[in-house]
Amino acid sequence: MDRINEALEFEAGNREVFLDRQDLRNRLSSLSACESEVFHRVAAGDLAKVIGADLGISERTVEAHRSQVMSKLGIQRLVRIKLEAELLARSEEPSVSSKG
């Protein structure tokens, strides 16, 4: 009985992780190309004026995109969600087995 309960708890945890990842994928895919670029740049620590200059948009537009990203992703801090997105991407990379 203990083994069955452990297996059920394990499966419930896996399901929750899967659903969290799916939710993150959905939220990230809702970003426009410009919002996505701003998201990655802000999360990397770039300043709005630098991002704006690189993208050919005003600093104010960068801040508007940043605000929209935060709203769409339902977050307060971009860096945290950026790290989660990177972990998600890494976990989806095909594993390479080494032969030796």
N, C-alpha and C positions, 0 to 999 in steps of 0.2 A: 504494500500500500504506500509505503514511504517513497519508493521509486516512482510510482505512478504520480504521486503528488509533486515530486521534484520535476518530473518530465512536464507536467502541466504548468508549473510555475515557470520553467524554462521557456516553454512555448509561448506563454503569455508575455514574457519579457521580450522575446524575439518579435512577436506581433506588434508590440508597442514601438519598438525600435523601427520596424518596417513602416508603420503608419507615420511616425515622426519624420522619417526620411522622405516618404511620399509627400507629406505635407510641405516639407521644405522644397522639394523639387517643384511642386505646383506653384508655390509662392515665388520662387526664383524665375520660373518660366513666365510669370505674369509681367515681368519687367520688360520695358522696351529696350532696344539696343543701347540707346543713350543712357537710360537709367541704369542698365547693367554696367556700362563702362564707368559711370560716376560711382556706383556702388563699390566696384572693385578698387577704384582709385582712392576714394575716401577711406575705405577700410584699410588700404595699404598705408595710409597716413599722409597722402598728398593734400596740399592746401587747395581750397576752392579756386583761388586765383590762378594757380598753376594748372589745375585741371581745365579751367575755362580757356586759358591761353592755348593749351595743347589741343583742345577740342574745337576751338574757334567759337566759343560761346561765352557769355558774360558770367562773371562770378555769381551774380544774382540768379541766373538760369541754373548754374550748378547747384546752388542752394535749393532751388525749387525742385530739381530732380532728386536731390538728396532727401528732401522732405517727402516727396512722392514715394521714393523707395522705402523709406521707413514706414510710411502708411501702408503700402502694399504688403510689406513683409511682416507688419504688425510687431515692430521691434522698437527699442529705444536706443540700442547701441549696435552700430553696423559692424564693428570689429568682431563681436561675438558671433554674429550670424555668418560673417565671412569665414571665420575659423570652422564653423560647423559645415559650411558649404565645401570647404577644402577637404575636410575629413570625409564628407559624403563622396566627393569625387574620387578620392584615394581608395575608398572602400569599393568603388564600382570598377576600378581598373582591373583588367584581367591579370591574374597572378601568373608570374613567370616562374616555372620550375627550373631549377638548375640541375644539370646532369653532370656528374663528376666522378 
